[in-house]
Structures are given as C-alpha cells and as structure tokens.
C-alpha cells in the first residue's frame, strides 16, 4: 500500500500528514506516509486544491483535512 499526502507544506497539509500517519499507526499498516510537495507532481494527480490524500496512486480526497477516523475508513476499505 502506498499512501501519499499531496500539498506544498501549508498548515492544512501538515495536519493531514499527521492524521494520516496516526491512522497508519493505529491500523498497524507499517507503511510510510509519503509527502508530495512538487507542484508538477501534484498536478499529475489532477489535484487542483490541496491538501489531498492518495492511496495506491488514486486520489481519495482533495481540498480538505480528513480526520484520523476518516483516513482510517479510507485505508480500511
């Protein structure tokens, strides 16, 4: 499983990263949360508003900070 947070490093991006890392830890997935900060790479995902969360290369949420519970739901599906 590959988990990526797409964002330039704003406060919301950092919060989504922290929430994703906590969700990964609580689910004991043992995978890192990758941060994608390069705008060209973010655009390749088709994301126009950050932060965004991608799982296995597919954008699952964009433009909002998901809670830890919401991230856990996405990762469990």
JORASUL-V363414 format. One line per field, one symbol per residue. psi: psi as a letter, one per 40 degrees, with the letter a starting at -180 (. if undefined). burial: 1 if it has 9 or more other ideal C-beta (glycine too) atoms within 8 Angstrom, else 0. A space follows every 10 residues. Layout:
# JORASUL-V363414
psi = ???
burial = ???
This chain:
# JORASUL-V363414
psi = hhhhhhieei dddddddddd ddddddefdf iihhhhehdd ddddeehehi iihhhfehhd iieihiiddd dddddd.
burial = 0111111001 0111111011 1111001000 0010110000 1100101001 1111100010 1100010101 1101100
